[in-house]
């Protein structure tokens, strides 16, 4: 199946600026992030990877220019396109293919360097900290460069020796008939050097296990499933390679009072029968403190009141949402004999008024009677 045009994937024109491309990618990344699409995770992940691939090319001015001129084939064959100026020869292309299969895949004049692995960390927050923002210290187990040997892997006073098999290149080339196949050097595993006298602390690996304490700045308005990237805070690279990144996935704990939907909050408010019937005021909590909610006389259970501006902000929008308060009329329990008698007397008086006092109940019973007459 042919790859889709990268501009089409991001939904931008070919003349789009770098800022427009970045904005489009962020929108798609948020929309198709697998954590936000649990019900359609496979399809969302495919879209997420497709948009990321498109962004990685179009954000790079050199790669974008190559893509604009030669399309997908130009990116695979290198600058100038396959067979064009600056392109790779037929044998070189097949050498790369077979090199990848057999563990190599890189031509060059020096030993291979390896980027450190990316790490993930799950950070749990309560709603208040997610809304207000915070700086949180986390302990991350990782691989760091060995301080004793400065990451070389060799004992202090000695140094790694150039691999005699590959001459320090890290790869060897084998001629198989018409094809020239390049693969990782089996002697040094691509490092280009061999350690004869390993470091006592890291045992020749050049890296050590260590738990690092990092400060993570959590922006105000983050939500469950958001991710923070800490560049260069992942595992240390090898042979002078760059460090990986640390991805902090945010998990917002369920709140005892509020439920959040973007910038809006909602909560259930228990109201006594007397207050719902006669009207009154109820003390209502918000994230900014308590407010007084006016309950009109005759308020029914399920009534929703909207308090504008009492919600929260998000990292993408500084405007505050609203708070929705759902009224739940509470039925009294554990009544005394005196309370029961008064309630029975009250009920009898209400029933005398018919639909004047209970229009919904009378209407419902009328519908029930008509239904029973129809089926009998």
Helices and strands as residue ranges (DSSP letters): H 6-10, H 18-32, G 34-36, G 38-40, H 41-58, H 61-77, H 90-101, E 119-125, H 127-132, E 134-145, E 161-162, E 171-176, E 179-184, E 193-194, E 207-218, E 227-230, E 246-252, E 259-261, E 264-272, H 273-278, E 280-286, E 289-295, E 304-307, E 323-330, H 337-352, G 354-356, H 359-375
